Each structure stands twice: as structure tokens, then as C-alpha cells.
Amino acid sequence: MSLNSREPFQGAVYNPAYPGELEAIFRNDYSDDGLLHQLLPVLGSLLKCDCCFLYLRHPHRHHSRVTHYWAASDRYPSLVEANWHPESKQLLESPLFSAAIAAENSVFIDNVEAEYTGLREMDSLVREEYSLAQGHVLKENHLWGVIRVCVFERSRTWMQFDRSLVMHSVQRLLPSVINYVEAASP
């Protein structure tokens, strides 16, 4: 299964109307870790999702972990990992992770079961989502991180506003993600 053969993953239009709530976070004087913590609840609320998280990695050392997590309720357990670890074989075989490593456009799946049967078995970061969005934090075609937005109990059509919000957020996150990874990874 290859994600780059699906139409929804090809290019998207940039929307310059970035919400003031998010813009305020980037203008504040937060540490890199503080900015990442502040961003997820606001982004999750704007996207009306069940949870969102940051999977960060060092592209040269191939160590990674889920560093930040937000959920709309405690029904969705956190995925935050205490330690950095080498990327697993299972993850490297995931079509979602492969799309990210290949520096492909952000991924938006309206209905996981209908569009990609077996995805949950191939990607350890996919749980019971019906819909998901995945933004790739990239610099010079190197993957530094993924922001994943999850909807659990229903499928969802990702509108242009949602797509623009995810794509613009990963662009804005890039400096903080790189600083955080370089300071924290082994």
C-alpha cells in the first residue's frame, strides 16, 4: 500500500488566514517545549478532534518518541513516551511514516477503514481512529517530526480550513521542533 498513489495526499492550497489564537502562541516568549505544549490544545480545539500529538525524531540519529499529547477527554490515553528510542521496523514499514520520510505532502484520511484497510496493523501510532490528519515537520527533505490529529468515533471530511491549519502549523513549528529535538535527543 502506497500513500503517494492517492489523490487526497497531493498538494493543497495555503490559506493565509491563520487563527489569532495560534498566532498568539507563536508570538509569545515560550520555550520550545512550552510552545509545543501550548499549541496542541488550541489546535485540537480549532480542529474539533479527539486528540493530537507530536511524534519527534532526529533525522540523522533515527531516534524518536511521542513528546507531546493533548486529548479532548481522558477516554483517550496518552501516547507520550518517556525515552527516545530507535525507530522500529514496524514503524519504518508504515505507509504513513514512509510518506513522512519521503517528504510527501501532509496526509488527510477521511475514513481509515474505507480508504486503508490494515493501516492499524502497519502503524503503531494508529489506534482506533476513524479519521486522521498527519502534518510533516520537514527541513530540506529531512523529517523532524509529525503532528497527528485524530478523530475516533466517526469519520470526518477534512475541509480546506483543516488542511491549511495543519500545514501552516507544521511550517511554524519547524524551528521549535528542531531546537527541542537537538537539545533533548540522545
Short mmCIF file of the C-alpha atoms (twelve columns), coordinates in Angstrom:
data_MODEL
# 
_entry.id   MODEL 
# 
loop_
_atom_site.group_PDB 
_atom_site.id 
_atom_site.type_symbol 
_atom_site.label_atom_id 
_atom_site.label_alt_id 
_atom_site.label_comp_id 
_atom_site.label_asym_id 
_atom_site.label_seq_id 
_atom_site.Cartn_x 
_atom_site.Cartn_y 
_atom_site.Cartn_z 
_atom_site.pdbx_PDB_model_num 
ATOM 1   C CA . MET A 1   0.000   0.000  0.000  1 
ATOM 2   C CA . SER A 2   1.458   3.341  -1.034 1 
ATOM 3   C CA . LEU A 3   0.080   6.662  0.110  1 
ATOM 4   C CA . ASN A 4   1.545   8.636  -2.757 1 
ATOM 5   C CA . SER A 5   -0.879  6.998  -5.193 1 
ATOM 6   C CA . ARG A 6   -3.926  8.567  -3.536 1 
ATOM 7   C CA . GLU A 7   -5.273  11.889 -4.789 1 
ATOM 8   C CA . PRO A 8   -6.073  13.427 -1.344 1 
ATOM 9   C CA . PHE A 9   -2.384  13.490 -0.430 1 
ATOM 10  C CA . GLN A 10  -1.339  15.604 -3.388 1 
ATOM 11  C CA . GLY A 11  -0.808  19.342 -2.942 1 
ATOM 12  C CA . ALA A 12  -3.061  21.654 -1.022 1 
ATOM 13  C CA . VAL A 13  -3.759  25.351 -1.159 1 
ATOM 14  C CA . TYR A 14  -2.260  27.596 1.504  1 
ATOM 15  C CA . ASN A 15  -4.800  29.634 3.445  1 
ATOM 16  C CA . PRO A 16  -3.238  32.853 4.785  1 
ATOM 17  C CA . ALA A 17  -5.955  33.288 7.448  1 
ATOM 18  C CA . TYR A 18  -4.114  31.732 10.392 1 
ATOM 19  C CA . PRO A 19  -6.241  31.879 13.572 1 
ATOM 20  C CA . GLY A 20  -5.278  34.550 16.090 1 
ATOM 21  C CA . GLU A 21  -5.283  32.017 18.950 1 
ATOM 22  C CA . LEU A 22  -2.456  30.116 17.266 1 
ATOM 23  C CA . GLU A 23  -0.643  33.226 16.098 1 
ATOM 24  C CA . ALA A 24  -0.569  34.455 19.722 1 
ATOM 25  C CA . ILE A 25  1.194   31.257 20.822 1 
ATOM 26  C CA . PHE A 26  3.967   31.765 18.268 1 
ATOM 27  C CA . ARG A 27  4.347   35.420 19.228 1 
ATOM 28  C CA . ASN A 28  4.624   34.640 22.949 1 
ATOM 29  C CA . ASP A 29  8.018   34.153 24.562 1 
ATOM 30  C CA . TYR A 30  7.617   30.427 25.309 1 
ATOM 31  C CA . SER A 31  10.476  27.974 25.469 1 
ATOM 32  C CA . ASP A 32  10.427  25.452 22.624 1 
ATOM 33  C CA . ASP A 33  8.873   22.850 24.946 1 
ATOM 34  C CA . GLY A 34  6.359   25.402 26.242 1 
ATOM 35  C CA . LEU A 35  5.316   26.370 22.729 1 
ATOM 36  C CA . LEU A 36  4.736   22.708 21.801 1 
ATOM 37  C CA . HIS A 37  2.638   22.193 24.950 1 
ATOM 38  C CA . GLN A 38  0.600   25.357 24.359 1 
ATOM 39  C CA . LEU A 39  -0.062  24.648 20.691 1 
ATOM 40  C CA . LEU A 40  -1.734  21.233 20.886 1 
ATOM 41  C CA . PRO A 41  -4.826  22.147 22.963 1 
ATOM 42  C CA . VAL A 42  -5.561  25.176 20.798 1 
ATOM 43  C CA . LEU A 43  -5.001  23.273 17.565 1 
ATOM 44  C CA . GLY A 44  -7.111  20.366 18.829 1 
ATOM 45  C CA . SER A 45  -9.931  22.691 19.788 1 
ATOM 46  C CA . LEU A 46  -9.885  24.513 16.438 1 
ATOM 47  C CA . LEU A 47  -9.884  21.214 14.542 1 
ATOM 48  C CA . LYS A 48  -12.580 19.740 16.797 1 
ATOM 49  C CA . CYS A 49  -10.648 16.489 17.097 1 
ATOM 50  C CA . ASP A 50  -10.398 13.901 19.861 1 
ATOM 51  C CA . CYS A 51  -6.637  14.112 20.290 1 
ATOM 52  C CA . CYS A 52  -3.458  15.333 18.691 1 
ATOM 53  C CA . PHE A 53  0.166   14.563 19.376 1 
ATOM 54  C CA . LEU A 54  3.707   15.294 18.278 1 
ATOM 55  C CA . TYR A 55  5.997   12.492 17.222 1 
ATOM 56  C CA . LEU A 56  9.506   13.949 17.050 1 
ATOM 57  C CA . ARG A 57  12.655  12.391 15.645 1 
ATOM 58  C CA . HIS A 58  16.279  13.148 14.961 1 
ATOM 59  C CA . PRO A 59  16.646  12.577 11.204 1 
ATOM 60  C CA . HIS A 60  20.336  11.670 11.404 1 
ATOM 61  C CA . ARG A 61  20.362  9.570  14.575 1 
ATOM 62  C CA . HIS A 62  16.994  7.894  13.817 1 
ATOM 63  C CA . HIS A 63  15.859  8.187  17.425 1 
ATOM 64  C CA . SER A 64  12.299  9.268  18.083 1 
ATOM 65  C CA . ARG A 65  9.408   9.425  20.516 1 
ATOM 66  C CA . VAL A 66  5.981   10.925 21.097 1 
ATOM 67  C CA . THR A 67  6.828   14.032 23.118 1 
ATOM 68  C CA . HIS A 68  3.577   15.991 23.447 1 
ATOM 69  C CA . TYR A 69  -0.047  14.931 23.598 1 
ATOM 70  C CA . TRP A 70  -3.457  16.546 24.022 1 
ATOM 71  C CA . ALA A 71  -6.865  14.863 24.248 1 
ATOM 72  C CA . ALA A 72  -10.353 16.315 24.469 1 
ATOM 73  C CA . SER A 73  -11.139 13.851 27.272 1 
ATOM 74  C CA . ASP A 74  -9.413  11.254 29.434 1 
ATOM 75  C CA . ARG A 75  -11.065 8.492  27.368 1 
ATOM 76  C CA . TYR A 76  -8.064  8.629  25.054 1 
ATOM 77  C CA . PRO A 77  -4.884  7.568  26.871 1 
ATOM 78  C CA . SER A 78  -1.704  9.495  26.256 1 
ATOM 79  C CA . LEU A 79  0.917   8.149  23.876 1 
ATOM 80  C CA . VAL A 80  3.784   10.200 25.353 1 
ATOM 81  C CA . GLU A 81  6.947   8.139  25.650 1 
ATOM 82  C CA . ALA A 82  9.439   8.802  28.440 1 
ATOM 83  C CA . ASN A 83  12.544  7.908  26.447 1 
ATOM 84  C CA . TRP A 84  13.912  8.304  22.956 1 
ATOM 85  C CA . HIS A 85  14.247  5.014  21.087 1 
ATOM 86  C CA . PRO A 86  15.497  3.735  17.730 1 
ATOM 87  C CA . GLU A 87  12.768  3.684  15.093 1 
ATOM 88  C CA . SER A 88  11.112  0.271  14.996 1 
ATOM 89  C CA . LYS A 89  10.907  -1.953 11.928 1 
ATOM 90  C CA . GLN A 90  7.103   -1.830 12.168 1 
ATOM 91  C CA . LEU A 91  7.114   1.951  12.065 1 
ATOM 92  C CA . LEU A 92  9.558   2.032  9.151  1 
ATOM 93  C CA . GLU A 93  7.162   -0.218 7.195  1 
ATOM 94  C CA . SER A 94  4.144   2.023  7.856  1 
ATOM 95  C CA . PRO A 95  2.808   3.780  4.746  1 
ATOM 96  C CA . LEU A 96  2.087   6.896  6.830  1 
ATOM 97  C CA . PHE A 97  5.634   7.016  8.169  1 
ATOM 98  C CA . SER A 98  7.006   6.254  4.704  1 
ATOM 99  C CA . ALA A 99  5.080   9.227  3.317  1 
ATOM 100 C CA . ALA A 100 6.581   11.429 6.021  1 
ATOM 101 C CA . ILE A 101 10.142  10.140 5.481  1 
ATOM 102 C CA . ALA A 102 9.751   10.678 1.727  1 
ATOM 103 C CA . ALA A 103 8.871   14.326 2.456  1 
ATOM 104 C CA . GLU A 104 5.460   13.938 0.851  1 
ATOM 105 C CA . ASN A 105 2.654   16.390 1.465  1 
ATOM 106 C CA . SER A 106 0.646   16.200 4.650  1 
ATOM 107 C CA . VAL A 107 -1.780  13.275 4.798  1 
ATOM 108 C CA . PHE A 108 -5.536  13.565 5.388  1 
ATOM 109 C CA . ILE A 109 -7.615  10.405 5.684  1 
ATOM 110 C CA . ASP A 110 -11.378 10.886 5.978  1 
ATOM 111 C CA . ASN A 111 -12.158 7.233  6.760  1 
ATOM 112 C CA . VAL A 112 -9.307  4.909  7.734  1 
ATOM 113 C CA . GLU A 113 -11.311 1.698  7.326  1 
ATOM 114 C CA . ALA A 114 -12.742 2.581  3.932  1 
ATOM 115 C CA . GLU A 115 -9.550  4.024  2.448  1 
ATOM 116 C CA . TYR A 116 -6.749  1.977  4.041  1 
ATOM 117 C CA . THR A 117 -7.716  -1.391 5.466  1 
ATOM 118 C CA . GLY A 118 -4.919  -2.823 7.572  1 
ATOM 119 C CA . LEU A 119 -3.362  0.548  8.365  1 
ATOM 120 C CA . ARG A 120 -3.773  -0.003 12.123 1 
ATOM 121 C CA . GLU A 121 -1.700  -3.186 11.904 1 
ATOM 122 C CA . MET A 122 1.043   -1.427 9.942  1 
ATOM 123 C CA . ASP A 123 1.427   1.726  12.019 1 
ATOM 124 C CA . SER A 124 1.874   1.555  15.788 1 
ATOM 125 C CA . LEU A 125 0.725   5.190  16.109 1 
ATOM 126 C CA . VAL A 126 -2.668  4.477  14.524 1 
ATOM 127 C CA . ARG A 127 -5.084  3.302  17.198 1 
ATOM 128 C CA . GLU A 128 -8.843  3.292  16.717 1 
ATOM 129 C CA . GLU A 129 -9.055  6.427  14.615 1 
ATOM 130 C CA . TYR A 130 -11.797 6.702  12.039 1 
ATOM 131 C CA . SER A 131 -10.138 9.786  10.578 1 
ATOM 132 C CA . LEU A 132 -6.700  11.300 10.883 1 
ATOM 133 C CA . ALA A 133 -4.546  14.096 9.614  1 
ATOM 134 C CA . GLN A 134 -0.772  13.978 9.623  1 
ATOM 135 C CA . GLY A 135 1.409   17.031 9.117  1 
ATOM 136 C CA . HIS A 136 5.093   16.530 8.335  1 
ATOM 137 C CA . VAL A 137 7.656   18.786 10.002 1 
ATOM 138 C CA . LEU A 138 10.353  18.924 7.332  1 
ATOM 139 C CA . LYS A 139 13.544  20.825 6.678  1 
ATOM 140 C CA . GLU A 140 15.469  20.223 3.461  1 
ATOM 141 C CA . ASN A 141 13.585  16.935 2.937  1 
ATOM 142 C CA . HIS A 142 14.576  15.640 6.389  1 
ATOM 143 C CA . LEU A 143 11.735  14.607 8.680  1 
ATOM 144 C CA . TRP A 144 11.994  16.147 12.153 1 
ATOM 145 C CA . GLY A 145 8.514   15.333 13.303 1 
ATOM 146 C CA . VAL A 146 4.890   14.544 12.679 1 
ATOM 147 C CA . ILE A 147 1.836   16.191 14.124 1 
ATOM 148 C CA . ARG A 148 -1.048  13.729 14.128 1 
ATOM 149 C CA . VAL A 149 -4.679  14.803 14.569 1 
ATOM 150 C CA . CYS A 150 -7.134  12.003 15.416 1 
ATOM 151 C CA . VAL A 151 -10.912 11.569 15.349 1 
ATOM 152 C CA . PHE A 152 -12.062 8.326  16.960 1 
ATOM 153 C CA . GLU A 153 -15.788 7.737  16.887 1 
ATOM 154 C CA . ARG A 154 -16.755 8.942  13.428 1 
ATOM 155 C CA . SER A 155 -15.313 9.528  10.005 1 
ATOM 156 C CA . ARG A 156 -14.609 13.108 9.053  1 
ATOM 157 C CA . THR A 157 -14.101 15.063 5.889  1 
ATOM 158 C CA . TRP A 158 -11.050 17.296 6.262  1 
ATOM 159 C CA . MET A 159 -12.058 20.695 4.915  1 
ATOM 160 C CA . GLN A 160 -9.669  23.185 3.302  1 
ATOM 161 C CA . PHE A 161 -9.506  25.154 6.583  1 
ATOM 162 C CA . ASP A 162 -8.402  21.993 8.452  1 
ATOM 163 C CA . ARG A 163 -5.771  21.173 5.853  1 
ATOM 164 C CA . SER A 164 -4.451  24.713 5.818  1 
ATOM 165 C CA . LEU A 165 -4.341  24.834 9.615  1 
ATOM 166 C CA . VAL A 166 -2.302  21.622 9.854  1 
ATOM 167 C CA . MET A 167 0.090   22.548 7.048  1 
ATOM 168 C CA . HIS A 168 0.671   26.090 8.282  1 
ATOM 169 C CA . SER A 169 1.175   24.869 11.867 1 
ATOM 170 C CA . VAL A 170 3.898   22.394 10.896 1 
ATOM 171 C CA . GLN A 171 5.695   25.139 8.996  1 
ATOM 172 C CA . ARG A 172 5.518   27.432 12.011 1 
ATOM 173 C CA . LEU A 173 6.621   24.625 14.366 1 
ATOM 174 C CA . LEU A 174 9.808   23.804 12.479 1 
ATOM 175 C CA . PRO A 175 12.310  25.989 14.416 1 
ATOM 176 C CA . SER A 176 10.943  24.937 17.823 1 
ATOM 177 C CA . VAL A 177 10.845  21.254 16.839 1 
ATOM 178 C CA . ILE A 178 14.448  21.294 15.631 1 
ATOM 179 C CA . ASN A 179 15.634  23.118 18.766 1 
ATOM 180 C CA . TYR A 180 13.713  20.710 21.003 1 
ATOM 181 C CA . VAL A 181 14.982  17.583 19.216 1 
ATOM 182 C CA . GLU A 182 18.605  18.753 19.113 1 
ATOM 183 C CA . ALA A 183 18.519  19.596 22.819 1 
ATOM 184 C CA . ALA A 184 16.647  16.505 24.026 1 
ATOM 185 C CA . SER A 185 17.515  13.527 21.809 1 
ATOM 186 C CA . PRO A 186 20.420  11.232 22.637 1 
# 
